Amino acid sequence: MPRPRQALLSRDRIVATALALIDADGLAALSTRRLAAALGVQGPSLYNHFGTKDEILDAVADSVTATVDVGGFGRYDWCEALRHWARSYRAALAAHPNIVPYLAQGPGRRPAALAMADAVYGALVRAGWPPARATHVGAALRYFVAGSALGSFARGFVEDRALYATHPHLGQAHRLAGHQERVDEGAFTLGLDALLHGLSAEYDRTVAGVERVAGTE
């Protein structure tokens, strides 16, 4: 029997198929048996490319992180770079919300995740943030972005006007689901603006203030 011109499996194909399964049915539904079936191979074939299921999940998570644009660091000032990064980060996570709980565990040994953390932290330190505070800033943005990508506020309200009859302040809540993108995007933008405004105020009060005082001595 002649050998196929292309290998049946590759790391990229395994990762793409695993991500599609997670997108469709969630993290808990992914198993090596189901993944192998979706790929049309036997389970042991996966282990020619990955040692464990966790290695597959790491690769899947990192494939999502790799789509985040960190090019703003080094091109914009720290605050605008954070805005650019946060919007790209949210878009990447919102496209694959079922993988967010795994990503939220931290970068671990994942190359793209470590590169992203290095870009964010490095830019903040170069801008003058003390190292410990730079860690806090990066973590705060990551909490906010990950939380916003986990679900839709608007879709949490069903389109049943009668349901809200006994809640006088929710008379228009049945309309929220029909305006999901506008509501969720507006909430994210408002929160991001408020967070960055607060960080800018702290930067001006502490980092820039210290630099101004030092310059007069």
Backbone as a printed PyTorch tensor [residue, N CA C, xyz], in Angstrom:
tensor([[[  0.8490,  -1.1930,   0.0000],
         [  0.0000,   0.0000,   0.0000],
         [  0.8830,   1.2410,   0.0000]],

        [[  0.7190,   2.1590,  -0.9520],
         [  1.6060,   3.3220,  -1.0280],
         [  1.4160,   4.2440,   0.1700]],

        [[  2.5050,   4.9160,   0.5650],
         [  2.4510,   5.8750,   1.6650],
         [  1.7040,   7.1260,   1.2130]],

        [[  0.9140,   7.7280,   2.0930],
         [  0.2240,   8.9610,   1.7130],
         [  1.2240,  10.0620,   1.4210]],

        [[  0.8780,  10.9360,   0.4950],
         [  1.7850,  12.0350,   0.1460],
         [  1.9900,  12.9920,   1.3120]],

        [[  0.9760,  13.1670,   2.1410],
         [  1.0860,  14.0170,   3.3060],
         [  0.8030,  13.1870,   4.5590]],

        [[  1.4960,  13.5400,   5.6260],
         [  1.2670,  12.8270,   6.8810],
         [ -0.1630,  13.0620,   7.3450]],

        [[ -0.7590,  12.0420,   7.9210],
         [ -2.1190,  12.1740,   8.4130],
         [ -2.2080,  13.1810,   9.5430]],

        [[ -1.1660,  13.2750,  10.3330],
         [ -1.1810,  14.1370,  11.4990],
         [ -0.0210,  15.1190,  11.4850]],

        [[ -0.2720,  16.2600,  12.0930],
         [  0.7750,  17.2290,  12.3790],
         [  0.3690,  17.9330,  13.6610]],

        [[  1.3000,  18.5730,  14.3240],
         [  0.9660,  19.3070,  15.5390],
         [ -0.0930,  20.3680,  15.2520]],

        [[  0.0790,  21.0810,  14.1490],
         [ -0.8690,  22.1540,  13.8310],
         [ -2.2770,  21.6080,  13.6060]],

        [[ -2.3760,  20.4700,  12.9430],
         [ -3.7010,  19.8920,  12.6820],
         [ -4.3430,  19.4070,  13.9820]],

        [[ -3.5530,  18.8200,  14.8420],
         [ -4.0750,  18.3630,  16.1360],
         [ -4.5830,  19.5540,  16.9390]],

        [[ -3.7990,  20.6290,  16.9850],
         [ -4.1680,  21.8190,  17.7510],
         [ -5.4420,  22.4480,  17.1830]],

        [[ -5.5100,  22.5830,  15.8750],
         [ -6.6790,  23.2080,  15.2510],
         [ -7.9440,  22.3890,  15.5090]],

        [[ -7.8280,  21.0700,  15.4290],
         [ -8.9880,  20.2140,  15.6530],
         [ -9.4120,  20.2410,  17.1190]],

        [[ -8.4340,  20.2250,  18.0290],
         [ -8.7500,  20.2950,  19.4590],
         [ -9.4330,  21.6150,  19.7910]],

        [[ -8.9650,  22.7040,  19.2100],
         [ -9.5870,  24.0010,  19.4660],
         [-11.0210,  24.0260,  18.9470]],

        [[-11.2420,  23.4390,  17.7910],
         [-12.5970,  23.3920,  17.2330],
         [-13.5280,  22.5920,  18.1460]],

        [[-13.0370,  21.5050,  18.7040],
         [-13.8560,  20.7020,  19.6240],
         [-14.1620,  21.4730,  20.9100]],

        [[-13.1550,  22.1780,  21.4320],
         [-13.3570,  22.9730,  22.6450],
         [-14.3390,  24.1070,  22.3740]],

        [[-14.1880,  24.7570,  21.2280],
         [-15.1190,  25.8330,  20.8590],
         [-16.5520,  25.3160,  20.8090]],

        [[-16.7150,  24.1170,  20.2800],
         [-18.0640,  23.5640,  20.0910],
         [-18.6870,  23.0590,  21.3810]],

        [[-17.8980,  22.3750,  22.2130],
         [-18.4960,  21.6590,  23.3410],
         [-17.8500,  21.9250,  24.6950]],

        [[-16.8290,  22.7590,  24.7490],
         [-16.2100,  23.0960,  26.0230],
         [-15.0060,  22.2420,  26.3690]],

        [[-14.2630,  22.7060,  27.3630],
         [-13.0380,  22.0180,  27.7790],
         [-13.3020,  20.6020,  28.2730]],

        [[-14.3620,  20.4520,  29.0510],
         [-14.6300,  19.1500,  29.6710],
         [-14.9170,  18.0690,  28.6430]],

        [[-15.3640,  18.4790,  27.4530],
         [-15.7320,  17.4950,  26.4330],
         [-14.5290,  16.9750,  25.6600]],

        [[-13.3790,  17.6200,  25.8230],
         [-12.2030,  17.1890,  25.0590],
         [-11.5410,  15.9930,  25.7230]],

        [[-11.3570,  14.9510,  24.9590],
         [-10.5990,  13.7810,  25.4000],
         [ -9.7110,  13.3500,  24.2380]],

        [[ -8.6520,  12.6320,  24.5510],
         [ -7.7750,  12.1680,  23.4750],
         [ -8.5070,  11.2020,  22.5540]],

        [[ -9.4390,  10.4290,  23.1200],
         [-10.1990,   9.4930,  22.2860],
         [-11.0750,  10.2540,  21.2850]],

        [[-11.7690,  11.2780,  21.7860],
         [-12.6330,  12.0450,  20.8920],
         [-11.8150,  12.8320,  19.8710]],

        [[-10.6920,  13.3610,  20.3060],
         [ -9.8310,  14.1090,  19.3930],
         [ -9.2950,  13.2050,  18.2920]],

        [[ -8.8570,  12.0120,  18.6610],
         [ -8.3560,  11.0710,  17.6690],
         [ -9.4440,  10.7010,  16.6680]],

        [[-10.6650,  10.4930,  17.1600],
         [-11.7710,  10.1480,  16.2690],
         [-12.0470,  11.2740,  15.2830]],

        [[-11.9990,  12.5140,  15.7690],
         [-12.2360,  13.6600,  14.8880],
         [-11.1520,  13.7810,  13.8220]],

        [[ -9.9590,  13.3270,  14.1610],
         [ -8.8390,  13.3790,  13.2240],
         [ -8.7890,  12.1520,  12.3190]],

        [[ -9.5890,  11.1450,  12.6310],
         [ -9.6040,   9.9310,  11.8310],
         [ -8.4150,   9.0300,  12.0550]],

        [[ -7.8870,   9.0520,  13.2890],
         [ -6.7240,   8.2190,  13.6130],
         [ -6.9870,   7.4750,  14.9140]],

        [[ -6.0760,   6.6010,  15.2760],
         [ -6.1390,   5.9170,  16.5570],
         [ -5.4910,   6.7950,  17.6350]],

        [[ -5.9790,   6.6870,  18.8630],
         [ -5.4980,   7.5110,  19.9620],
         [ -3.9880,   7.5520,  20.1340]],

        [[ -3.3190,   6.3980,  20.0940],
         [ -1.8650,   6.4160,  20.2940],
         [ -1.1030,   7.2700,  19.2790]],

        [[ -1.7060,   7.5260,  18.1150],
         [ -1.0270,   8.3380,  17.1090],
         [ -0.7700,   9.7540,  17.6170]],

        [[ -1.6370,  10.2350,  18.5020],
         [ -1.4580,  11.5910,  19.0280],
         [ -0.1540,  11.7270,  19.7970]],

        [[  0.2600,  10.6230,  20.4250],
         [  1.4330,  10.6840,  21.2930],
         [  2.7440,  10.6910,  20.5190]],

        [[  2.6570,  10.6150,  19.2010],
         [  3.8520,  10.8510,  18.3970],
         [  4.1670,  12.3370,  18.3230]],

        [[  3.1840,  13.1670,  18.7020],
         [  3.3440,  14.6210,  18.6180],
         [  3.2450,  15.3070,  19.9800]],

        [[  2.4700,  14.7390,  20.8950],
         [  2.2930,  15.2980,  22.2320],
         [  2.3720,  14.1770,  23.2590]],

        [[  3.0550,  14.4720,  24.3660],
         [  3.2220,  13.4380,  25.3800],
         [  1.9830,  13.1980,  26.2110]],

        [[  1.1960,  14.2600,  26.4560],
         [  0.0230,  14.1540,  27.3110],
         [ -1.0990,  15.0430,  26.7810]],

        [[ -2.2790,  14.8360,  27.3380],
         [ -3.4030,  15.7100,  26.9940],
         [ -3.1210,  17.1420,  27.4160]],

        [[ -2.4680,  17.3220,  28.5680],
         [ -2.1490,  18.6770,  29.0250],
         [ -1.2330,  19.3980,  28.0360]],

        [[ -0.3310,  18.6710,  27.4090],
         [  0.5300,  19.2870,  26.4000],
         [ -0.2930,  19.7680,  25.2070]],

        [[ -1.3050,  19.0120,  24.8640],
         [ -2.2030,  19.4290,  23.7740],
         [ -2.9360,  20.7000,  24.1740]],

        [[ -3.4680,  20.7150,  25.3970],
         [ -4.1840,  21.8900,  25.8700],
         [ -3.2740,  23.1150,  25.9350]],

        [[ -2.0390,  22.9130,  26.3630],
         [ -1.0830,  24.0250,  26.3760],
         [ -0.8760,  24.5870,  24.9700]],

        [[ -0.7480,  23.7000,  24.0090],
         [ -0.5300,  24.1340,  22.6320],
         [ -1.7610,  24.8420,  22.0730]],

        [[ -2.9300,  24.3470,  22.4280],
         [ -4.1730,  24.9930,  21.9940],
         [ -4.2620,  26.3960,  22.5930]],

        [[ -4.0370,  26.4920,  23.8960],
         [ -4.0970,  27.7870,  24.5650],
         [ -3.0860,  28.7560,  23.9650]],

        [[ -1.8970,  28.2560,  23.6970],
         [ -0.8560,  29.1390,  23.1630],
         [ -1.1560,  29.5680,  21.7320]],

        [[ -1.8710,  28.7370,  20.9860],
         [ -2.2420,  29.1190,  19.6270],
         [ -3.2030,  30.3020,  19.6400]],

        [[ -4.0390,  30.3830,  20.6700],
         [ -4.9440,  31.5220,  20.8150],
         [ -4.1570,  32.7600,  21.2390]],

        [[ -3.2830,  32.5980,  22.2130],
         [ -2.4640,  33.7230,  22.6780],
         [ -1.6070,  34.2920,  21.5510]],

        [[ -1.1370,  33.4370,  20.6720],
         [ -0.2580,  33.8710,  19.5870],
         [ -0.9440,  34.8280,  18.6190]],

        [[ -2.2710,  34.8680,  18.6390],
         [ -3.0000,  35.7770,  17.7430],
         [ -3.1470,  37.1750,  18.3370]],

        [[ -2.7530,  37.3620,  19.5950],
         [ -2.8670,  38.6690,  20.2380],
         [ -1.7650,  39.5870,  19.7270]],

        [[ -2.1400,  40.8070,  19.3810],
         [ -1.1920,  41.7820,  18.8410],
         [ -0.4960,  42.5330,  19.9740]],

        [[  0.8000,  42.3070,  20.1190],
         [  1.5860,  43.0360,  21.1190],
         [  2.4930,  44.0640,  20.4490]],

        [[  2.2190,  44.3370,  19.1810],
         [  3.0670,  45.2610,  18.4280],
         [  2.9960,  46.6940,  18.9040]],

        [[  1.9770,  47.0290,  19.7040],
         [  1.8660,  48.3990,  20.1950],
         [  2.9350,  48.7630,  21.2040]],

        [[  3.4770,  47.7670,  21.8860],
         [  4.5390,  48.0350,  22.8490],
         [  5.8200,  48.3620,  22.0830]],

        [[  6.3290,  49.5490,  22.3450],
         [  7.4830,  50.0160,  21.5860],
         [  7.0750,  50.9600,  20.4650]],

        [[  5.7630,  50.9630,  20.1330],
         [  5.2760,  51.8680,  19.0970],
         [  4.4570,  53.0080,  19.6900]],

        [[  3.7140,  52.7350,  20.7650],
         [  2.9040,  53.7480,  21.4300],
         [  3.4310,  53.9700,  22.8430]],

        [[  2.9550,  55.0360,  23.4890],
         [  3.2720,  55.2060,  24.9080],
         [  2.5960,  54.0860,  25.6860]],

        [[  3.0340,  53.8750,  26.9270],
         [  2.6050,  52.6900,  27.6860],
         [  1.0880,  52.5780,  27.7940]],

        [[  0.4010,  53.7170,  27.9860],
         [ -1.0400,  53.6700,  28.1880],
         [ -1.7730,  53.2810,  26.9020]],

        [[ -1.4000,  53.9020,  25.7920],
         [ -2.0460,  53.5700,  24.5220],
         [ -1.6850,  52.1530,  24.0860]],

        [[ -0.4650,  51.7210,  24.4050],
         [ -0.0590,  50.3500,  24.0740],
         [ -0.9000,  49.3360,  24.8510]],

        [[ -1.1860,  49.6430,  26.1270],
         [ -2.0430,  48.7600,  26.9150],
         [ -3.4450,  48.6920,  26.3140]],

        [[ -3.9530,  49.8270,  25.8460],
         [ -5.2840,  49.8460,  25.2370],
         [ -5.3130,  48.9670,  23.9790]],

        [[ -4.2980,  49.1400,  23.1340],
         [ -4.2000,  48.3810,  21.8830],
         [ -4.1160,  46.8860,  22.1850]],

        [[ -3.2870,  46.5320,  23.1600],
         [ -3.1080,  45.1280,  23.5400],
         [ -4.3820,  44.5490,  24.1380]],

        [[ -5.0190,  45.2990,  25.0390],
         [ -6.2130,  44.7950,  25.7190],
         [ -7.3400,  44.5110,  24.7260]],

        [[ -7.5070,  45.3750,  23.7400],
         [ -8.5710,  45.1630,  22.7590],
         [ -8.2790,  43.9360,  21.8910]],

        [[ -7.0150,  43.7730,  21.5030],
         [ -6.6410,  42.6020,  20.7120],
         [ -6.7640,  41.3270,  21.5490]],

        [[ -6.3620,  41.4080,  22.7910],
         [ -6.4220,  40.2550,  23.7050],
         [ -7.8740,  39.8190,  23.9030]],

        [[ -8.7530,  40.7900,  24.1310],
         [-10.1640,  40.4500,  24.3200],
         [-10.7390,  39.8130,  23.0620]],

        [[-10.4020,  40.3530,  21.8990],
         [-10.9220,  39.7910,  20.6520],
         [-10.4990,  38.3350,  20.4910]],

        [[ -9.2420,  38.0400,  20.8290],
         [ -8.7410,  36.6690,  20.7170],
         [ -9.4710,  35.7360,  21.6680]],

        [[ -9.6800,  36.1860,  22.9040],
         [-10.3530,  35.3380,  23.8910],
         [-11.8440,  35.2150,  23.6100]],

        [[-12.4630,  36.3160,  23.1820],
         [-13.8980,  36.2740,  22.9090],
         [-14.2240,  35.3420,  21.7500]],

        [[-13.2620,  35.1470,  20.8460],
         [-13.4690,  34.2250,  19.7340],
         [-13.4300,  32.7690,  20.2050]],

        [[-12.8240,  32.5270,  21.3640],
         [-12.6900,  31.1600,  21.8930],
         [-12.9360,  31.1690,  23.4070]],

        [[-14.1260,  31.5440,  23.8600],
         [-14.3670,  31.7070,  25.2980],
         [-14.2030,  30.4260,  26.1110]],

        [[-14.3800,  29.2700,  25.4960],
         [-14.2930,  28.0240,  26.2650],
         [-12.8670,  27.6960,  26.7120]],

        [[-11.8720,  28.3040,  26.0690],
         [-10.4900,  28.0430,  26.4660],
         [-10.0250,  29.0370,  27.5260]],

        [[-10.8220,  30.0770,  27.7950],
         [-10.4000,  31.1420,  28.7140],
         [-10.0830,  30.6160,  30.1150]],

        [[-10.8960,  29.7160,  30.7100],
         [-10.5390,  29.2290,  32.0410],
         [ -9.1520,  28.5650,  32.0880]],

        [[ -8.7720,  27.8940,  31.0170],
         [ -7.4450,  27.2680,  30.9860],
         [ -6.3690,  28.3360,  30.8520]],

        [[ -6.6070,  29.3100,  29.9960],
         [ -5.6510,  30.4100,  29.8230],
         [ -5.4800,  31.2020,  31.1130]],

        [[ -6.5530,  31.3280,  31.8750],
         [ -6.5230,  32.1450,  33.0840],
         [ -5.5970,  31.5770,  34.1520]],

        [[ -5.1640,  30.3380,  33.9950],
         [ -4.2480,  29.7380,  34.9660],
         [ -2.8590,  30.3560,  34.9030]],

        [[ -2.5760,  31.1130,  33.8430],
         [ -1.2650,  31.7440,  33.7140],
         [ -0.4690,  31.1540,  32.5690]],

        [[  0.6830,  31.7510,  32.2640],
         [  1.4350,  31.3450,  31.0720],
         [  2.1140,  29.9840,  31.1680]],

        [[  2.4240,  29.5440,  32.4030],
         [  3.1190,  28.2600,  32.5280],
         [  4.3840,  28.2310,  31.6960]],

        [[  4.5020,  27.2270,  30.8310],
         [  5.6680,  27.0930,  29.9530],
         [  5.3370,  27.4590,  28.4990]],

        [[  4.1910,  28.0810,  28.2800],
         [  3.7420,  28.3400,  26.9120],
         [  4.5240,  29.4910,  26.2890]],

        [[  5.1750,  29.2730,  25.1540],
         [  6.0500,  30.2890,  24.5580],
         [  5.3510,  31.6030,  24.2160]],

        [[  4.2040,  31.5430,  23.5440],
         [  3.5240,  32.7760,  23.1500],
         [  3.0410,  33.5440,  24.3750]],

        [[  2.5740,  32.8250,  25.3840],
         [  2.0960,  33.4820,  26.6010],
         [  3.2390,  34.1520,  27.3400]],

        [[  4.3920,  33.4970,  27.3890],
         [  5.5590,  34.0950,  28.0360],
         [  6.0460,  35.3110,  27.2570]],

        [[  6.0150,  35.2220,  25.9330],
         [  6.4390,  36.3630,  25.1080],
         [  5.5020,  37.5500,  25.3170]],

        [[  4.2040,  37.2860,  25.4380],
         [  3.2520,  38.3610,  25.6750],
         [  3.4780,  38.9950,  27.0420]],

        [[  3.6660,  38.1830,  28.0630],
         [  3.9230,  38.7100,  29.4060],
         [  5.1940,  39.5500,  29.4250]],

        [[  6.2070,  39.0940,  28.7190],
         [  7.4750,  39.8140,  28.6640],
         [  7.3000,  41.1710,  27.9770]],

        [[  6.4930,  41.2020,  26.9040],
         [  6.2630,  42.4470,  26.1700],
         [  5.5320,  43.4650,  27.0410]],

        [[  4.5100,  43.0170,  27.7570],
         [  3.7250,  43.9190,  28.5990],
         [  4.5710,  44.4320,  29.7620]],

        [[  5.1780,  43.5220,  30.4840],
         [  5.9680,  43.8960,  31.6590],
         [  7.1610,  44.7680,  31.2560]],

        [[  7.8400,  44.3760,  30.1950],
         [  9.0070,  45.1410,  29.7590],
         [  8.6520,  46.5730,  29.3940]],

        [[  7.5230,  46.7590,  28.6990],
         [  7.1060,  48.0980,  28.2970],
         [  6.7740,  48.9570,  29.5160]],

        [[  6.1410,  48.3640,  30.5080],
         [  5.7760,  49.1160,  31.7020],
         [  7.0140,  49.5290,  32.5030]],

        [[  7.9590,  48.6300,  32.6280],
         [  9.1890,  48.9500,  33.3570],
         [  9.9850,  50.0180,  32.6150]],

        [[ 10.0490,  49.9050,  31.3050],
         [ 10.7620,  50.9280,  30.5170],
         [ 10.1020,  52.2920,  30.6590]],

        [[  8.7870,  52.2960,  30.8560],
         [  8.0710,  53.5640,  31.0100],
         [  8.2860,  54.1790,  32.3890]],

        [[  8.9080,  53.4270,  33.2910],
         [  9.2140,  53.9660,  34.6100],
         [  8.4340,  53.3600,  35.7540]],

        [[  7.4610,  52.4750,  35.4480],
         [  6.7330,  51.8200,  36.5310],
         [  7.7060,  50.9710,  37.3460]],

        [[  7.6520,  51.0170,  38.6780],
         [  8.4770,  50.1100,  39.4880],
         [  8.1220,  48.6650,  39.1440]],

        [[  9.0830,  47.7600,  39.1740],
         [  8.8090,  46.3750,  38.7750],
         [  7.6060,  45.7360,  39.4520]],

        [[  7.4670,  45.9270,  40.7590],
         [  6.3310,  45.3140,  41.4570],
         [  5.0150,  45.9090,  40.9660]],

        [[  5.0010,  47.2220,  40.7380],
         [  3.7810,  47.8670,  40.2820],
         [  3.4760,  47.4810,  38.8400]],

        [[  4.5150,  47.2950,  38.0440],
         [  4.3110,  46.8550,  36.6570],
         [  3.6340,  45.4910,  36.6350]],

        [[  4.0080,  44.6240,  37.5620],
         [  3.3580,  43.3150,  37.6730],
         [  1.8830,  43.4820,  38.0080]],

        [[  1.5760,  44.3930,  38.9350],
         [  0.1820,  44.6400,  39.3060],
         [ -0.6280,  45.1710,  38.1230]],

        [[ -0.0370,  46.0890,  37.3790],
         [ -0.7450,  46.6840,  36.2380],
         [ -1.0630,  45.6190,  35.1910]],

        [[ -0.0630,  44.8140,  34.8480],
         [ -0.2830,  43.7600,  33.8640],
         [ -1.3230,  42.7630,  34.3240]],

        [[ -1.2780,  42.4030,  35.6100],
         [ -2.2420,  41.4470,  36.1530],
         [ -3.6490,  42.0320,  36.1420]],

        [[ -3.7790,  43.3060,  36.5110],
         [ -5.0960,  43.9440,  36.5420],
         [ -5.7390,  43.9490,  35.1570]],

        [[ -4.9450,  44.2760,  34.1390],
         [ -5.4780,  44.2700,  32.7700],
         [ -5.8740,  42.8570,  32.3480]],

        [[ -5.0640,  41.8770,  32.7270],
         [ -5.3670,  40.4960,  32.3410],
         [ -6.6490,  40.0140,  33.0150]],

        [[ -6.8340,  40.3600,  34.3070],
         [ -8.0730,  39.9910,  34.9960],
         [ -9.2730,  40.5860,  34.2670]],

        [[ -9.1650,  41.8580,  33.9310],
         [-10.2830,  42.5630,  33.3120],
         [-10.6150,  41.9670,  31.9490]],

        [[ -9.5890,  41.7400,  31.1310],
         [ -9.8170,  41.2120,  29.7900],
         [-10.3870,  39.7990,  29.8560]],

        [[ -9.7820,  38.9420,  30.6620],
         [-10.2540,  37.5550,  30.7500],
         [-11.6930,  37.5010,  31.2440]],

        [[-12.0200,  38.3210,  32.2450],
         [-13.3800,  38.3360,  32.7650],
         [-14.3850,  38.7850,  31.7230]],

        [[-13.9970,  39.7780,  30.9290],
         [-14.9190,  40.2950,  29.9190],
         [-15.1600,  39.2920,  28.8030]],

        [[-14.2030,  38.3900,  28.6030],
         [-14.3190,  37.4280,  27.5100],
         [-15.0300,  36.1420,  27.9120]],

        [[-15.2520,  35.9520,  29.1990],
         [-15.8310,  34.6970,  29.6730],
         [-17.2890,  34.5190,  29.2730]],

        [[-17.9740,  35.6170,  29.1120],
         [-19.3850,  35.5040,  28.7540],
         [-19.9460,  36.8450,  28.3620]],

        [[-21.2140,  36.8540,  28.0250],
         [-21.8850,  38.0710,  27.5990],
         [-22.8450,  38.5420,  28.6790]],

        [[-22.6870,  39.7670,  29.1310],
         [-23.6310,  40.3460,  30.0810],
         [-25.0160,  40.4120,  29.4510]],

        [[-25.0700,  40.8660,  28.2130],
         [-26.3570,  41.0610,  27.5430],
         [-27.1210,  39.7470,  27.3730]],

        [[-26.4270,  38.6820,  27.0240],
         [-27.0910,  37.4070,  26.7860],
         [-27.5480,  36.7420,  28.0670]],

        [[-27.1690,  37.3010,  29.2030],
         [-27.6260,  36.7570,  30.4800],
         [-29.0720,  37.0890,  30.7880]],

        [[-29.6610,  37.9790,  29.9850],
         [-31.0510,  38.3690,  30.1840],
         [-31.8940,  37.7950,  29.0490]],

        [[-32.9290,  37.0440,  29.3950],
         [-33.7520,  36.3940,  28.3780],
         [-34.7360,  37.3910,  27.7740]],

        [[-35.1740,  37.0860,  26.5720],
         [-36.0900,  37.9780,  25.8610],
         [-37.5390,  37.6510,  26.2330]],

        [[-37.8520,  37.8470,  27.4940],
         [-39.1910,  37.5640,  28.0210],
         [-39.6030,  38.7410,  28.8960]],

        [[-40.3650,  39.6570,  28.3250],
         [-40.7370,  40.8850,  29.0330],
         [-41.4840,  40.6000,  30.3260]],

        [[-42.3270,  39.5740,  30.3090],
         [-43.1300,  39.2630,  31.4870],
         [-42.2630,  38.8770,  32.6890]],

        [[-41.0950,  38.3100,  32.4190],
         [-40.2110,  37.8650,  33.4910],
         [-39.8030,  39.0180,  34.4020]],

        [[-39.7120,  40.2120,  33.8410],
         [-39.2010,  41.3560,  34.5900],
         [-40.3100,  42.2530,  35.1320]],

        [[-41.5600,  41.7880,  35.0480],
         [-42.7070,  42.6130,  35.4650],
         [-42.6310,  43.0130,  36.9290]],

        [[-42.0510,  42.1590,  37.7610],
         [-41.9730,  42.4600,  39.1990],
         [-40.6560,  43.1360,  39.5790]],

        [[-39.8710,  43.5150,  38.5780],
         [-38.5940,  44.1920,  38.8340],
         [-38.6460,  45.5610,  38.1600]],

        [[-39.0390,  46.5890,  38.8740],
         [-39.3360,  47.8810,  38.2710],
         [-38.1820,  48.5400,  37.5360]],

        [[-36.9540,  48.1770,  37.8820],
         [-35.8040,  48.8080,  37.2360],
         [-35.2860,  48.0000,  36.0430]],

        [[-35.9520,  46.8970,  35.7300],
         [-35.5140,  46.0420,  34.6250],
         [-36.5430,  45.9920,  33.5000]],

        [[-37.2780,  47.0810,  33.3450],
         [-38.3380,  47.1000,  32.3490],
         [-37.8790,  46.9160,  30.9140]],

        [[-36.5830,  47.2250,  30.6340],
         [-36.0650,  47.0670,  29.2780],
         [-35.0450,  45.9270,  29.1690]],

        [[-34.9300,  45.1380,  30.2310],
         [-33.9150,  44.0790,  30.2500],
         [-34.1360,  43.0450,  29.1560]],

        [[-35.3940,  42.8640,  28.7450],
         [-35.6590,  41.8740,  27.7050],
         [-35.0610,  42.2750,  26.3590]],

        [[-34.6680,  43.5220,  26.2330],
         [-34.0860,  43.9920,  24.9770],
         [-32.5630,  43.7770,  24.9020]],

        [[-31.9390,  43.5100,  26.0310],
         [-30.4730,  43.4650,  26.0810],
         [-29.8780,  42.4060,  25.1520]],

        [[-30.4540,  41.2100,  25.1600],
         [-29.8960,  40.1260,  24.3430],
         [-29.8920,  40.4740,  22.8670]],

        [[-30.8560,  41.2730,  22.4470],
         [-30.9250,  41.6650,  21.0440],
         [-29.8980,  42.7070,  20.6570]],

        [[-29.2190,  43.2510,  21.6510],
         [-28.1910,  44.2660,  21.4060],
         [-26.8680,  43.8320,  22.0380]],

        [[-26.6210,  42.5290,  21.9830],
         [-25.4810,  41.9530,  22.6950],
         [-24.1600,  42.6300,  22.3650]],

        [[-23.8400,  42.7300,  21.0850],
         [-22.5310,  43.2520,  20.7080],
         [-22.3520,  44.6890,  21.1790]],

        [[-23.3890,  45.5060,  20.9990],
         [-23.2860,  46.9140,  21.3840],
         [-23.1650,  47.0640,  22.9040]],

        [[-23.9370,  46.2830,  23.6470],
         [-23.8900,  46.3620,  25.1060],
         [-22.5370,  45.8910,  25.6300]],

        [[-22.1060,  44.7310,  25.1790],
         [-20.8560,  44.1680,  25.6900],
         [-19.6420,  44.9900,  25.2710]],

        [[-19.6400,  45.4710,  24.0360],
         [-18.5330,  46.2990,  23.5750],
         [-18.5130,  47.6280,  24.3240]],

        [[-19.6980,  48.1960,  24.5400],
         [-19.7610,  49.4530,  25.2780],
         [-19.2760,  49.3000,  26.7030]],

        [[-19.6560,  48.2040,  27.3510],
         [-19.2300,  47.9580,  28.7270],
         [-17.7200,  47.7580,  28.7980]],

        [[-17.1740,  47.0030,  27.8380],
         [-15.7310,  46.7780,  27.8320],
         [-14.9830,  48.0890,  27.6280]],

        [[-15.4250,  48.8920,  26.6800],
         [-14.7590,  50.1640,  26.4030],
         [-14.8170,  51.0890,  27.6140]],

        [[-15.9750,  51.1600,  28.2560],
         [-16.1210,  51.9860,  29.4450],
         [-15.1820,  51.5240,  30.5540]],

        [[-15.1600,  50.2210,  30.7910],
         [-14.2910,  49.6940,  31.8400],
         [-12.8230,  49.8970,  31.5420]],

        [[-12.4360,  49.6810,  30.2910],
         [-11.0370,  49.8520,  29.9110],
         [-10.6260,  51.3190,  30.0430]],

        [[-11.4850,  52.2200,  29.5880],
         [-11.1870,  53.6510,  29.7150],
         [-11.0080,  54.0430,  31.1790]],

        [[-11.9130,  53.5630,  32.0300],
         [-11.8450,  53.8990,  33.4520],
         [-10.5700,  53.3340,  34.0880]],

        [[-10.2320,  52.1040,  33.7460],
         [ -9.0390,  51.4710,  34.2990],
         [ -7.7740,  52.2060,  33.8680]],

        [[ -7.6900,  52.5240,  32.5870],
         [ -6.5040,  53.2260,  32.0920],
         [ -6.4290,  54.6530,  32.6230]],

        [[ -7.5810,  55.2970,  32.7870],
         [ -7.5980,  56.6490,  33.3690],
         [ -7.0400,  56.6070,  34.7870]],

        [[ -7.4780,  55.6250,  35.5590],
         [ -6.9740,  55.5000,  36.9230],
         [ -5.4850,  55.2060,  36.9680]],

        [[ -5.0240,  54.3350,  36.0730],
         [ -3.5910,  54.0140,  36.0170],
         [ -2.7790,  55.2320,  35.5920]],

        [[ -3.2940,  56.0000,  34.6540],
         [ -2.5890,  57.2070,  34.2100],
         [ -2.4700,  58.2120,  35.3420]],

        [[ -3.5480,  58.3370,  36.1290],
         [ -3.5150,  59.2560,  37.2650],
         [ -2.4770,  58.8110,  38.2860]],

        [[ -2.4100,  57.4900,  38.5440],
         [ -1.4030,  56.9950,  39.4860],
         [ -0.0010,  57.2050,  38.9300]],

        [[  0.1570,  56.9780,  37.6380],
         [  1.4730,  57.1780,  37.0180],
         [  1.9100,  58.6350,  37.1720]],

        [[  1.0200,  59.5660,  36.8820],
         [  1.3580,  60.9840,  36.9960],
         [  1.6660,  61.3710,  38.4320]],

        [[  0.9750,  60.7460,  39.3690],
         [  1.1410,  61.0820,  40.7850],
         [  2.3980,  60.4660,  41.3790]],

        [[  2.7810,  59.3150,  40.9010],
         [  3.9080,  58.5950,  41.5000],
         [  5.1410,  58.6020,  40.6040]],

        [[  5.0710,  57.8840,  39.4960],
         [  6.2480,  57.7490,  38.6280],
         [  6.6830,  59.0960,  38.0630]],

        [[  5.7870,  59.7750,  37.3530],
         [  6.1540,  61.0570,  36.7430],
         [  6.4440,  62.1020,  37.8040]],

        [[  5.7050,  62.0510,  38.9330],
         [  5.9380,  63.0070,  40.0090],
         [  7.3220,  62.8680,  40.6010]],

        [[  7.7660,  61.6330,  40.7910],
         [  9.1090,  61.3810,  41.3290],
         [ 10.1680,  61.8870,  40.3540]],

        [[  9.9360,  61.6600,  39.0450],
         [ 10.8910,  62.1180,  38.0500],
         [ 10.9810,  63.6280,  38.0350]],

        [[  9.8420,  64.3410,  38.2000],
         [  9.8640,  65.7890,  38.2050],
         [ 10.6120,  66.3330,  39.4250]],

        [[ 10.3720,  65.6920,  40.5770],
         [ 11.0650,  66.1190,  41.7930],
         [ 12.5590,  65.8890,  41.6610]],

        [[ 12.9280,  64.7200,  41.1270],
         [ 14.3510,  64.4110,  40.9470],
         [ 15.0160,  65.3960,  40.0120]],

        [[ 14.2810,  65.8630,  39.0240],
         [ 14.8440,  66.7900,  38.0440],
         [ 15.1060,  68.1660,  38.6010]],

        [[ 14.4630,  68.5000,  39.7480],
         [ 14.6600,  69.8170,  40.3290],
         [ 15.7550,  69.8300,  41.3850]],

        [[ 16.2260,  68.6350,  41.7020],
         [ 17.2640,  68.5620,  42.7660],
         [ 18.6560,  68.7840,  42.1900]]])
